[in-house]
Amino acid sequence: MEKAFDRVWHTGLLTKILDTTTPPALLRVLASFLEGRSFYVSVEGVDFQLRPIRAGVPQGSCLSPRLYAAYTDDIPTLRDHLREGEEDVLLALYADDSAYFASSYHNIVATNTMQRLLDLLPEWLDKWRIAVNVRKTAAQLTGISRPRRQLKLRGQDVE
């Protein structure tokens, strides 16, 4: 994810937390923690107008990694898009890094499965206002032969 902690959309995060069993009082505390923050820029002694912060979780807070995890907890897999006999991809998340795993005895099957996932991902990313740096996205195939297909995310090659 690109600038992950800085791009957490406050309204989206609170909406996701609202859909959980989080007590209303705790939701109000979280909203208060995120809202009402602002910043300004000063260049060579000239102060610019105060601006509201509408995205991002405060850096250095022990709560911020947990809020980010709640924000990305519903990152898609193929669970609702599986074909007959197909197994879901596995997803591993650590802070703002994520890794998908697809396996098959046939590398083209694993590659096609992964491409289907990469085709689904942009809809979720756009909905929750998350950017991915495709140049920093990598794919690794283990096995005997190389895939016959180049993986793509948002039309760009995944190296």
DSSP file with accessible surface (Angstrom, degrees, kcal/mol):
  #  RESIDUE AA STRUCTURE BP1 BP2  ACC     N-H-->O    O-->H-N    N-H-->O    O-->H-N    TCO  KAPPA ALPHA  PHI   PSI    X-CA   Y-CA   Z-CA
    1    1 A M    >         0   0   41      0, 0.0     3,-0.6     0, 0.0     2,-0.5   0.000 360.0 360.0 360.0 142.9    0.0    0.0    0.0
    2    2 A E  B 3   -A  131   0A  62    129,-3.2   129,-0.5     1,-0.3     5,-0.1  -0.766 360.0 -17.1 -94.0 125.4    1.3    3.5   -0.8
    3    3 A K  T 3> S+     0   0  144     -2,-0.5     4,-1.1     3,-0.1     3,-0.4   0.899  86.8 176.2  48.7  46.3    1.5    5.9    2.1
    4    4 A A  T X4  +     0   0    5     -3,-0.6     3,-1.0     1,-0.3     4,-0.3   0.885  68.0  41.7 -54.0 -55.2   -0.8    3.5    3.9
    5    5 A F  G >4 S+     0   0   45      1,-0.3    52,-2.4     2,-0.2     3,-0.5   0.813 115.3  53.1 -68.1 -26.5   -1.1    5.1    7.3
    6    6 A D  G 34 S+     0   0   79     -3,-0.4    -1,-0.3    50,-0.3    -2,-0.2   0.643 108.0  51.1 -79.5 -15.8   -1.4    8.6    5.8
    7    7 A R  G <<  +     0   0   97     -4,-1.1     2,-0.5    -3,-1.0    -1,-0.2   0.310  67.6 131.3-108.9   7.9   -4.2    7.6    3.5
    8    8 A V    <   -     0   0    0     -3,-0.5    48,-3.2    -4,-0.3     2,-0.6  -0.502  58.2-133.5 -64.6 115.3   -6.7    6.0    5.9
    9    9 A W  B  >  -B   55   0B  51     -2,-0.5     4,-2.7   119,-0.5     5,-0.2  -0.619   9.9-149.0 -74.5 114.8   -9.9    7.7    5.1
   10   10 A H  H  > S+     0   0   11     44,-1.5     4,-2.7    -2,-0.6     5,-0.2   0.908  94.4  47.9 -55.6 -49.0  -11.5    8.7    8.4
   11   11 A T  H  > S+     0   0   85     43,-0.4     4,-2.2     1,-0.2    -1,-0.2   0.919 113.7  48.5 -61.5 -41.4  -15.1    8.4    7.3
   12   12 A G  H  > S+     0   0    0      2,-0.2     4,-2.3     1,-0.2    -2,-0.2   0.917 111.6  49.1 -63.8 -43.7  -14.4    5.0    5.7
   13   13 A L  H  X S+     0   0    0     -4,-2.7     4,-2.5     2,-0.2     5,-0.2   0.944 112.4  47.1 -61.5 -47.7  -12.7    3.7    8.9
   14   14 A L  H  X S+     0   0   25     -4,-2.7     4,-2.5     1,-0.2    -1,-0.2   0.883 110.5  53.6 -64.7 -35.3  -15.5    4.9   11.2
   15   15 A T  H  X S+     0   0   61     -4,-2.2     4,-1.2    -5,-0.2    -1,-0.2   0.922 110.0  47.5 -62.5 -44.2  -18.0    3.3    8.8
   16   16 A K  H  < S+     0   0   21     -4,-2.3     3,-0.4     1,-0.2    -2,-0.2   0.914 113.1  47.5 -64.2 -42.0  -16.2    0.0    9.0
   17   17 A I  H ><>S+     0   0   13     -4,-2.5     3,-1.9     1,-0.2     5,-0.6   0.883 105.9  59.4 -67.7 -34.8  -15.9    0.1   12.8
   18   18 A L  H 3<5S+     0   0  113     -4,-2.5    -1,-0.2     1,-0.3    -2,-0.2   0.828  98.8  59.5 -61.6 -29.8  -19.6    1.0   13.0
   19   19 A D  T 3<5S+     0   0  132     -4,-1.2    -1,-0.3    -3,-0.4    -2,-0.2   0.356  99.9  72.2 -81.7   6.0  -20.4   -2.3   11.3
   20   20 A T  T < 5S-     0   0   75     -3,-1.9    -3,-0.0     2,-0.1     0, 0.0  -0.446 101.1 -96.2-106.1-172.7  -18.7   -4.2   14.1
   21   21 A T  T   5S+     0   0  145     -2,-0.2    -3,-0.1     2,-0.0    -4,-0.1   0.185  71.6 141.4 -91.4  19.0  -19.7   -4.9   17.7
   22   22 A T      < -     0   0   44     -5,-0.6    -2,-0.1     1,-0.1     5,-0.1  -0.403  60.7-109.2 -62.0 129.0  -17.6   -1.9   18.9
   23   23 A P    >>  -     0   0   74      0, 0.0     4,-2.1     0, 0.0     3,-0.5  -0.304  22.7-120.1 -60.2 142.5  -19.5   -0.2   21.7
   24   24 A P  H 3> S+     0   0   89      0, 0.0     4,-2.2     0, 0.0     5,-0.2   0.847 112.2  57.1 -53.5 -36.8  -20.9    3.3   20.7
   25   25 A A  H 3> S+     0   0   54      1,-0.2     4,-1.8     2,-0.2     5,-0.1   0.913 107.8  46.8 -63.8 -40.4  -18.9    5.0   23.4
   26   26 A L  H <> S+     0   0   84     -3,-0.5     4,-2.6     2,-0.2    -1,-0.2   0.891 108.9  55.2 -69.0 -36.3  -15.6    3.6   22.1
   27   27 A L  H  X S+     0   0   30     -4,-2.1     4,-2.6     1,-0.2    -2,-0.2   0.917 107.0  50.8 -61.7 -39.9  -16.6    4.6   18.5
   28   28 A R  H  X S+     0   0  162     -4,-2.2     4,-2.4     2,-0.2    -1,-0.2   0.897 109.3  50.9 -65.0 -38.0  -17.1    8.2   19.8
   29   29 A V  H  X S+     0   0   90     -4,-1.8     4,-2.3     2,-0.2    -2,-0.2   0.935 111.3  47.8 -64.1 -44.6  -13.6    8.1   21.4
   30   30 A L  H  X S+     0   0   14     -4,-2.6     4,-1.7     2,-0.2    -2,-0.2   0.916 111.4  50.3 -63.4 -41.3  -12.1    6.8   18.1
   31   31 A A  H  X S+     0   0   18     -4,-2.6     4,-3.0     1,-0.2    -1,-0.2   0.926 111.3  48.8 -62.5 -41.8  -14.0    9.5   16.1
   32   32 A S  H  < S+     0   0   89     -4,-2.4    -1,-0.2     1,-0.2    -2,-0.2   0.879 108.0  55.1 -65.3 -36.3  -12.7   12.2   18.6
   33   33 A F  H  < S+     0   0   48     -4,-2.3    -1,-0.2     1,-0.2    -2,-0.2   0.864 118.6  33.4 -63.5 -36.3   -9.1   10.7   18.2
   34   34 A L  H >< S+     0   0    0     -4,-1.7     3,-0.6    -5,-0.1    -2,-0.2   0.833 107.8  72.9 -90.7 -37.5   -9.3   11.2   14.4
   35   35 A E  T 3< S+     0   0  111     -4,-3.0     3,-0.1    -5,-0.2    19,-0.1  -0.374  85.4  34.1 -86.1 159.1  -11.4   14.3   13.9
   36   36 A G  T 3  S+     0   0   83      1,-0.3     2,-0.2    17,-0.2    -1,-0.2   0.568  79.8 135.7  79.9   8.9  -10.5   17.9   14.5
   37   37 A R    <   +     0   0   99     -3,-0.6    16,-2.4    16,-0.4     2,-0.3  -0.628  26.6 170.6 -87.4 148.9   -6.8   17.5   13.6
   38   38 A S  E     -C   52   0C  58     14,-0.3     2,-0.3    -2,-0.2    12,-0.1  -0.931  15.9-159.6-149.4 171.9   -5.2   20.1   11.4
   39   39 A F  E     -C   51   0C  98     12,-2.4    12,-3.1    -2,-0.3     2,-0.3  -0.956   0.4-162.4-148.0 163.5   -1.9   21.2   10.0
   40   40 A Y        -     0   0  132     -2,-0.3     2,-0.4    10,-0.2    10,-0.1  -0.976  15.8-131.1-145.5 161.9   -0.2   24.2    8.5
   41   41 A V        -     0   0   69     -2,-0.3     7,-3.2     8,-0.3     2,-0.5  -0.915  12.9-165.2-115.9 139.5    2.9   24.8    6.5
   42   42 A S  E     -D   47   0D  63     -2,-0.4     2,-0.5     5,-0.2     5,-0.2  -0.992   7.5-178.0-125.8 121.9    5.6   27.4    7.2
   43   43 A V  E >  S-D   46   0D  75      3,-2.5     3,-2.2    -2,-0.5    -2,-0.0  -0.984  71.4 -22.7-124.7 119.4    8.1   28.3    4.5
   44   44 A E  T 3  S-     0   0  191     -2,-0.5    -1,-0.1     1,-0.3     3,-0.1   0.887 129.2 -46.8  48.6  46.2   10.9   30.8    5.2
   45   45 A G  T 3  S+     0   0   70      1,-0.2     2,-0.6    -3,-0.0    -1,-0.3   0.412 112.5 119.6  82.2  -2.6    8.9   32.4    8.0
   46   46 A V  E <   -D   43   0D  87     -3,-2.2    -3,-2.5     0, 0.0     2,-0.4  -0.867  51.7-152.3 -99.3 119.2    5.6   32.6    6.0
   47   47 A D  E     -D   42   0D 101     -2,-0.6    -5,-0.2    -5,-0.2     2,-0.2  -0.781   8.2-148.7 -92.4 131.7    2.8   30.6    7.6
   48   48 A F        -     0   0  116     -7,-3.2     3,-0.1    -2,-0.4    -7,-0.0  -0.529  36.7 -70.5 -95.1 166.3    0.1   29.3    5.4
   49   49 A Q        -     0   0  147     -2,-0.2    -8,-0.3     1,-0.1    -1,-0.2  -0.179  53.4-102.4 -58.6 141.7   -3.5   28.7    6.3
   50   50 A L        -     0   0  104    -10,-0.1   -10,-0.2    -3,-0.1    -1,-0.1  -0.420  41.9-162.0 -62.5 134.5   -4.5   26.0    8.7
   51   51 A R  E     -C   39   0C 140    -12,-3.1   -12,-2.4    -2,-0.1     2,-0.1  -0.960  16.6-116.5-124.3 143.1   -5.9   23.0    6.9
   52   52 A P  E     -C   38   0C  66      0, 0.0     2,-0.6     0, 0.0   -14,-0.3  -0.430  20.8-132.2 -74.9 150.2   -8.0   20.1    8.2
   53   53 A I        +     0   0   59    -16,-2.4   -16,-0.4     1,-0.1   -17,-0.2  -0.925  30.2 169.2-102.2 117.2   -6.7   16.5    8.1
   54   54 A R        +     0   0  183     -2,-0.6   -44,-1.5     1,-0.1   -43,-0.4   0.391  62.0  39.1-108.5  -1.8   -9.3   14.2    6.7
   55   55 A A  B    S+B    9   0B  40    -46,-0.2   -46,-0.2   -45,-0.1   -48,-0.1  -0.985  82.2  52.2-146.4 155.2   -7.2   11.1    6.2
   56   56 A G        -     0   0   10    -48,-3.2   -50,-0.3    -2,-0.3   -51,-0.1   0.027  65.3-105.1 101.9 150.9   -4.4    9.3    8.0
   57   57 A V        -     0   0    5    -52,-2.4   -49,-0.1    -2,-0.0   -23,-0.1  -0.892  49.9 -89.8-109.3 143.5   -3.9    7.9   11.4
   58   58 A P    >   -     0   0   25      0, 0.0     3,-1.2     0, 0.0     6,-0.3  -0.295  43.2-124.3 -57.1 126.8   -1.5    9.8   13.8
   59   59 A Q  T 3  S+     0   0  150      1,-0.2     3,-0.1     5,-0.1   -53,-0.0  -0.477  92.2  26.1 -71.8 141.4    2.0    8.5   13.4
   60   60 A G  T 3  S+     0   0   87      1,-0.3     2,-0.3    -2,-0.2    -1,-0.2   0.267  88.8 124.7  91.2 -11.0    3.6    7.3   16.6
   61   61 A S    X   -     0   0   32     -3,-1.2     3,-0.6     1,-0.1    -1,-0.3  -0.637  60.6-141.5 -82.4 138.4    0.4    6.4   18.3
   62   62 A C  T 3  S+     0   0  105     -2,-0.3     4,-0.5     1,-0.2    -1,-0.1   0.741 102.7  57.9 -70.1 -17.6    0.1    2.8   19.5
   63   63 A L  T 3> S+     0   0   55      1,-0.2     4,-2.2     2,-0.1     3,-0.3   0.791  88.0  76.2 -80.3 -26.8   -3.5    2.9   18.4
   64   64 A S  H <> S+     0   0    4     -3,-0.6     4,-2.6    -6,-0.3     5,-0.2   0.882  91.2  50.6 -59.6 -45.4   -2.7    3.7   14.7
   65   65 A P  H  > S+     0   0   65      0, 0.0     4,-2.2     0, 0.0    -1,-0.2   0.905 112.2  49.4 -60.8 -34.8   -1.5    0.2   13.6
   66   66 A R  H  > S+     0   0  174     -4,-0.5     4,-2.2    -3,-0.3    -2,-0.2   0.889 110.4  49.7 -69.6 -39.1   -4.7   -1.3   15.1
   67   67 A L  H  X S+     0   0    7     -4,-2.2     4,-2.1     2,-0.2    -1,-0.2   0.908 111.0  49.8 -65.4 -40.0   -6.8    1.2   13.3
   68   68 A Y  H  X S+     0   0    5     -4,-2.6     4,-2.0     2,-0.2    -2,-0.2   0.915 109.2  51.9 -64.0 -41.3   -5.0    0.5   10.0
   69   69 A A  H  X S+     0   0   52     -4,-2.2     4,-0.6     1,-0.2    -2,-0.2   0.910 110.0  48.9 -62.3 -40.4   -5.5   -3.2   10.5
   70   70 A A  H >< S+     0   0   42     -4,-2.2     3,-0.6     1,-0.2     4,-0.3   0.892 109.7  53.5 -64.8 -36.6   -9.3   -2.6   11.1
   71   71 A Y  H 3< S+     0   0    1     -4,-2.1     3,-0.3     1,-0.2    -2,-0.2   0.863 117.6  34.7 -67.5 -34.7   -9.4   -0.5    7.9
   72   72 A T  H >< S+     0   0    3     -4,-2.0     3,-1.9     1,-0.2    -1,-0.2   0.344  85.0 105.8-103.5   8.2   -7.8   -3.2    5.8
   73   73 A D  T << S+     0   0  131     -4,-0.6    -1,-0.2    -3,-0.6    -2,-0.1   0.767  80.7  50.6 -62.0 -24.8   -9.4   -6.2    7.5
   74   74 A D  T 3  S+     0   0   73     -3,-0.3    -1,-0.3    -4,-0.3     3,-0.1   0.158  72.9 147.4-102.1  21.0  -11.8   -6.8    4.6
   75   75 A I    <   -     0   0    6     -3,-1.9    -3,-0.0     1,-0.1    46,-0.0  -0.290  56.0-100.3 -54.9 136.3   -9.2   -6.7    1.8
   76   76 A P        +     0   0   26      0, 0.0     2,-0.2     0, 0.0    -1,-0.1  -0.252  41.7 174.5 -73.2 151.1  -10.5   -9.1   -0.8
   77   77 A T        -     0   0   15     -3,-0.1     3,-0.4    43,-0.0    13,-0.1  -0.616  52.1 -94.5-122.5-168.9   -9.6  -12.7   -1.6
   78   78 A L  S >  S+     0   0    0     -2,-0.2     3,-3.3     1,-0.2     4,-0.3   0.350  84.9 121.2 -90.9   9.2  -11.4  -14.9   -4.1
   79   79 A R  G >  S+     0   0  156      1,-0.3     3,-0.6     2,-0.2    -1,-0.2   0.819  81.3  35.6 -43.2 -46.7  -13.7  -16.3   -1.4
   80   80 A D  G 3  S+     0   0  138     -3,-0.4    -1,-0.3     1,-0.2    -2,-0.1   0.360 119.8  51.5 -92.4   7.2  -16.9  -15.2   -3.1
   81   81 A H  G <  S+     0   0   97     -3,-3.3    -1,-0.2     2,-0.1    -2,-0.2   0.045  74.8 141.0-130.8  25.3  -15.6  -15.8   -6.6
   82   82 A L    <   -     0   0   71     -3,-0.6     2,-0.2    -4,-0.3     3,-0.1  -0.453  40.4-142.0 -76.1 143.9  -14.3  -19.3   -6.5
   83   83 A R    >   -     0   0  157      1,-0.1     3,-2.4    -2,-0.1    -2,-0.1  -0.599  45.2 -66.2 -95.6 164.6  -14.7  -21.6   -9.4
   84   84 A E  T 3  S+     0   0  207      1,-0.3    -1,-0.1    -2,-0.2     3,-0.1  -0.220 122.5   5.6 -55.7 129.1  -15.5  -25.3   -9.0
   85   85 A G  T 3  S+     0   0   85      1,-0.2     2,-0.3    -3,-0.1    -1,-0.3   0.462 100.8 129.8  78.7   1.9  -12.6  -27.2   -7.5
   86   86 A E    <   -     0   0   42     -3,-2.4     2,-0.3    27,-0.0    -1,-0.2  -0.677  48.9-143.0 -94.3 142.0  -10.7  -24.0   -6.8
   87   87 A E        -     0   0  157     -2,-0.3    -4,-0.1    16,-0.2    16,-0.1  -0.747  25.7-106.2 -99.5 150.4   -9.1  -23.1   -3.5
   88   88 A D        -     0   0   49     -2,-0.3     2,-0.1     1,-0.1    -1,-0.1  -0.307  34.7-107.2 -69.6 155.0   -9.0  -19.5   -2.2
   89   89 A V        -     0   0    4     13,-0.1     2,-0.4    24,-0.1    13,-0.2  -0.480  33.2-121.7 -73.7 155.1   -5.8  -17.6   -2.1
   90   90 A L  E     -E  101   0E 122     11,-2.7    11,-2.5    -2,-0.1     2,-0.4  -0.795  22.5-154.4 -97.7 147.1   -4.2  -17.0    1.2
   91   91 A L  E     -E  100   0E  54     -2,-0.4     2,-0.4     9,-0.2     9,-0.2  -0.981   8.8-171.2-126.1 130.0   -3.6  -13.5    2.5
   92   92 A A  E     -E   99   0E  46      7,-2.8     7,-2.4    -2,-0.4     2,-0.4  -0.985   8.1-169.6-119.9 129.3   -1.0  -12.4    5.0
   93   93 A L  E     +E   98   0E  75     -2,-0.4     2,-0.3     5,-0.2     5,-0.2  -0.966  13.3 171.0-120.7 137.3   -1.0   -8.9    6.4
   94   94 A Y  E >   -E   97   0E 188      3,-2.6     3,-2.8    -2,-0.4     2,-0.1  -0.900  67.0 -55.9-144.6 112.4    1.7   -7.2    8.4
   95   95 A A  T 3  S-     0   0   52     -2,-0.3    -1,-0.1     1,-0.3     0, 0.0  -0.326 122.3 -18.0  52.5-119.8    1.3   -3.4    9.1
   96   96 A D  T 3  S+     0   0   50     -3,-0.1     2,-0.4    -2,-0.1    -1,-0.3   0.282 120.5  92.8-100.8  13.9    1.0   -1.9    5.6
   97   97 A D  E <   -E   94   0E 103     -3,-2.8    -3,-2.6     2,-0.0     2,-0.3  -0.822  52.0-175.7-104.3 145.2    2.5   -4.9    3.7
   98   98 A S  E     -E   93   0E  50     -2,-0.4     2,-0.4    -5,-0.2    -5,-0.2  -0.981   8.6-166.7-138.7 151.2    0.4   -7.7    2.3
   99   99 A A  E     -E   92   0E  41     -7,-2.4    -7,-2.8    -2,-0.3     2,-0.4  -0.995   5.7-157.8-139.8 130.8    1.1  -10.9    0.5
  100  100 A Y  E     -E   91   0E  37     -2,-0.4     2,-0.4    -9,-0.2    -9,-0.2  -0.867   8.6-160.5-103.7 146.0   -1.2  -13.2   -1.4
  101  101 A F  E     +E   90   0E 115    -11,-2.5   -11,-2.7    -2,-0.4     2,-0.4  -0.993  11.7 175.3-130.4 127.1   -0.4  -16.9   -2.0
  102  102 A A        -     0   0   31     -2,-0.4     2,-0.4   -13,-0.2   -13,-0.1  -0.988  10.3-171.7-126.1 140.1   -1.9  -19.1   -4.6
  103  103 A S        +     0   0  108     -2,-0.4     2,-0.3   -16,-0.1   -16,-0.2  -0.964  15.0 148.0-135.3 152.5   -0.9  -22.7   -5.2
  104  104 A S        -     0   0   54     -2,-0.4     6,-0.0     1,-0.0    -2,-0.0  -0.949  53.4-113.9-167.5 159.0   -1.5  -25.4   -7.7
  105  105 A Y  S    S+     0   0  231     -2,-0.3     2,-0.5     1,-0.1    -1,-0.0   0.711 109.8  59.5 -70.8 -18.3    0.3  -28.3   -9.3
  106  106 A H  S >> S-     0   0  124      1,-0.1     4,-1.7    -3,-0.0     3,-0.8  -0.950  77.1-149.8-116.4 120.2    0.2  -26.3  -12.5
  107  107 A N  H 3> S+     0   0   26     -2,-0.5     4,-2.7     1,-0.3     5,-0.2   0.841  96.3  58.2 -61.1 -31.7    1.8  -22.9  -12.5
  108  108 A I  H 3> S+     0   0   43      2,-0.2     4,-2.7     1,-0.2    -1,-0.3   0.872 104.5  52.1 -67.4 -32.0   -0.6  -21.5  -15.1
  109  109 A V  H <> S+     0   0   63     -3,-0.8     4,-2.5     2,-0.2    -1,-0.2   0.946 111.9  45.2 -67.8 -45.3   -3.5  -22.3  -12.8
  110  110 A A  H  X S+     0   0   12     -4,-1.7     4,-2.5     2,-0.2    -2,-0.2   0.919 114.6  49.3 -63.2 -41.4   -1.8  -20.5   -9.9
  111  111 A T  H  X S+     0   0   10     -4,-2.7     4,-2.4     2,-0.2    -2,-0.2   0.933 111.9  47.4 -65.3 -44.3   -0.9  -17.6  -12.2
  112  112 A N  H  X S+     0   0   56     -4,-2.7     4,-2.2     2,-0.2    -1,-0.2   0.892 111.3  51.8 -64.3 -38.5   -4.5  -17.3  -13.5
  113  113 A T  H  X S+     0   0   10     -4,-2.5     4,-1.8     2,-0.2    -2,-0.2   0.940 110.8  47.7 -62.1 -45.1   -5.9  -17.5  -10.0
  114  114 A M  H  X S+     0   0   28     -4,-2.5     4,-2.7     1,-0.2    -2,-0.2   0.904 109.6  53.0 -64.8 -38.7   -3.6  -14.7   -8.9
  115  115 A Q  H  X S+     0   0    7     -4,-2.4     4,-1.9     1,-0.2    -1,-0.2   0.906 105.3  54.5 -64.6 -39.6   -4.6  -12.6  -11.9
  116  116 A R  H  X S+     0   0   36     -4,-2.2     4,-1.2     2,-0.2    -1,-0.2   0.916 110.1  47.8 -58.9 -40.5   -8.3  -13.0  -11.1
  117  117 A L  H >X S+     0   0    0     -4,-1.8     4,-2.0     1,-0.2     3,-0.6   0.943 109.5  51.5 -65.0 -46.3   -7.5  -11.6   -7.6
  118  118 A L  H 3< S+     0   0   13     -4,-2.7    36,-0.3     1,-0.3    -1,-0.2   0.805 107.5  54.8 -62.5 -26.2   -5.5   -8.7   -9.0
  119  119 A D  H 3< S+     0   0  102     -4,-1.9     4,-0.3    -5,-0.2    -1,-0.3   0.802 111.0  44.7 -74.5 -30.0   -8.5   -7.9  -11.3
  120  120 A L  H XX S+     0   0   43     -4,-1.2     4,-0.9    -3,-0.6     3,-0.7   0.786  98.6  74.1 -80.0 -30.6  -10.8   -7.7   -8.3
  121  121 A L  H 3X S+     0   0   11     -4,-2.0     4,-2.6     1,-0.2     3,-0.4   0.858  83.4  62.2 -58.8 -43.1   -8.5   -5.7   -6.1
  122  122 A P  H 3> S+     0   0   23      0, 0.0     4,-3.0     0, 0.0     5,-0.3   0.858  98.8  57.2 -57.2 -34.5   -8.8   -2.2   -7.8
  123  123 A E  H <> S+     0   0  153     -3,-0.7     4,-2.2    -4,-0.3    -2,-0.2   0.940 111.5  42.2 -61.1 -44.6  -12.6   -2.0   -7.0
  124  124 A W  H  X S+     0   0   23     -4,-0.9     4,-2.1    -3,-0.4    -1,-0.2   0.930 114.1  51.9 -66.8 -43.7  -11.8   -2.4   -3.3
  125  125 A L  H  <>S+     0   0    0     -4,-2.6     5,-2.9     1,-0.2     4,-0.3   0.922 112.7  45.0 -59.6 -44.4   -8.8   -0.1   -3.4
  126  126 A D  H ><5S+     0   0   96     -4,-3.0     3,-1.0    -5,-0.2    -1,-0.2   0.907 110.1  54.4 -67.2 -42.1  -10.9    2.6   -5.1
  127  127 A K  H 3<5S+     0   0  135     -4,-2.2    -1,-0.2    -5,-0.3    -2,-0.2   0.898 117.5  35.8 -58.2 -40.6  -13.9    2.2   -2.7
  128  128 A W  T 3<5S-     0   0   21     -4,-2.1  -119,-0.5    -5,-0.1    -1,-0.2   0.274 111.4-117.5-102.3  12.0  -11.7    2.7    0.3
  129  129 A R  T < 5 +     0   0  138     -3,-1.0     2,-0.4    -4,-0.3    -3,-0.2   0.887  61.4 149.4  58.2  45.2   -9.4    5.3   -1.3
  130  130 A I      < -     0   0   12     -5,-2.9     2,-0.3    -6,-0.2    -1,-0.2  -0.913  32.6-152.0-111.1 135.9   -6.2    3.2   -1.0
  131  131 A A  B     -A    2   0A  19   -129,-0.5  -129,-3.2    -2,-0.4     2,-0.4  -0.815   2.3-155.7-106.8 148.7   -3.4    3.4   -3.5
  132  132 A V        -     0   0   27     -2,-0.3     2,-1.1  -131,-0.3     3,-0.1  -0.977  16.4-135.4-121.6 135.3   -0.9    0.7   -4.4
  133  133 A N    >   -     0   0   28     -2,-0.4     3,-1.3     1,-0.2     4,-0.3  -0.795  18.8-169.0 -88.0 100.3    2.5    1.4   -5.8
  134  134 A V  G >  S+     0   0   10     -2,-1.1     3,-1.5     1,-0.3    25,-0.3   0.843  82.8  63.1 -63.0 -31.5    2.6   -1.2   -8.6
  135  135 A R  G 3  S+     0   0  203      1,-0.3    -1,-0.3    -3,-0.1    24,-0.1   0.785 106.5  45.0 -64.4 -24.2    6.3   -0.6   -9.1
  136  136 A K  G <  S+     0   0  174     -3,-1.3     2,-0.4     2,-0.0    -1,-0.3   0.377  93.1 100.6 -97.7   3.0    6.9   -1.9   -5.6
  137  137 A T    <   -     0   0   39     -3,-1.5    22,-0.8    -4,-0.3     2,-0.3  -0.752  54.9-173.9 -89.9 133.9    4.5   -4.9   -6.1
  138  138 A A        -     0   0   84     -2,-0.4     2,-0.4    20,-0.2    -2,-0.0  -0.927  17.2-156.1-130.8 153.3    6.3   -8.1   -6.8
  139  139 A A        -     0   0   44     20,-2.4     2,-0.4    -2,-0.3    12,-0.0  -0.977   8.4-167.9-126.1 141.3    5.3  -11.7   -7.8
  140  140 A Q        -     0   0  173     -2,-0.4     2,-0.5     2,-0.0    -2,-0.0  -0.987   3.5-162.5-133.1 125.3    7.3  -14.8   -7.2
  141  141 A L        -     0   0   39     -2,-0.4     2,-0.4     2,-0.1    -2,-0.0  -0.903   6.0-165.9-104.7 129.7    6.7  -18.2   -8.7
  142  142 A T        +     0   0  112     -2,-0.5     2,-0.3   -35,-0.0     3,-0.1  -0.921  45.3  64.2-113.3 142.7    8.2  -21.2   -7.2
  143  143 A G  S    S-     0   0   71     -2,-0.4    -2,-0.1     1,-0.1   -38,-0.0  -0.931  93.8 -52.0 142.8-161.1    8.3  -24.5   -9.0
  144  144 A I  S    S+     0   0  181     -2,-0.3     2,-0.3     1,-0.1    -1,-0.1   0.909 107.0  28.6 -83.1 -45.2    9.8  -26.0  -12.1
  145  145 A S  S    S-     0   0   66     -3,-0.1    -1,-0.1     1,-0.0   -38,-0.0  -0.783  77.4-106.1-123.4 164.3    8.8  -23.7  -14.9
  146  146 A R        -     0   0  175     -2,-0.3   -38,-0.1     1,-0.1   -39,-0.1  -0.508  43.3-100.8 -83.1 152.2    8.0  -20.0  -15.5
  147  147 A P        -     0   0   39      0, 0.0    -1,-0.1     0, 0.0   -39,-0.1  -0.339  15.8-139.9 -71.1 154.2    4.5  -18.8  -16.1
  148  148 A R  S    S+     0   0  204      2,-0.0     2,-0.4     1,-0.0    -2,-0.0   0.389  83.7  67.8 -89.9   1.9    3.3  -18.1  -19.6
  149  149 A R  S    S-     0   0   98      0, 0.0     2,-0.5     0, 0.0    -1,-0.0  -0.975  75.2-135.1-130.6 135.4    1.4  -15.0  -18.4
  150  150 A Q        -     0   0   86     -2,-0.4     2,-0.2     1,-0.0     9,-0.1  -0.751  28.4-126.2 -86.6 126.2    2.6  -11.7  -17.0
  151  151 A L        -     0   0   20     -2,-0.5     7,-2.8     7,-0.4     2,-0.4  -0.489  29.0-164.6 -71.1 144.3    0.6  -10.6  -13.9
  152  152 A K  E     -F  157   0F  87      5,-0.2     2,-0.4    -2,-0.2     5,-0.2  -0.982  16.7-168.3-134.2 143.3   -0.9   -7.1  -14.2
  153  153 A L  E >  S-F  156   0F   3      3,-2.5     3,-2.0    -2,-0.4   -34,-0.1  -0.996  84.9 -11.8-128.5 122.2   -2.4   -4.7  -11.6
  154  154 A R  T 3  S-     0   0  107     -2,-0.4    -1,-0.1   -36,-0.3     3,-0.1   0.861 130.0 -56.7  54.6  37.2   -4.2   -1.7  -13.0
  155  155 A G  T 3  S+     0   0   63      1,-0.2     2,-0.4     0, 0.0    -1,-0.3   0.464 115.1 114.3  80.0  -1.7   -2.8   -2.5  -16.4
  156  156 A Q  E <  S-F  153   0F  94     -3,-2.0    -3,-2.5     1,-0.0    -1,-0.2  -0.838  73.1-104.7-105.8 143.5    0.8   -2.4  -15.2
  157  157 A D  E     -F  152   0F  69     -2,-0.4     2,-0.6    -5,-0.2    -5,-0.2  -0.376  23.5-142.0 -63.6 135.7    3.2   -5.4  -15.2
  158  158 A V              0   0    5     -7,-2.8    -7,-0.4    -2,-0.1   -20,-0.2  -0.911 360.0 360.0 -96.9 116.5    3.8   -6.9  -11.7
  159  159 A E              0   0  145    -22,-0.8   -20,-2.4    -2,-0.6    -7,-0.0  -0.381 360.0 360.0 -79.9 360.0    7.5   -7.8  -11.8
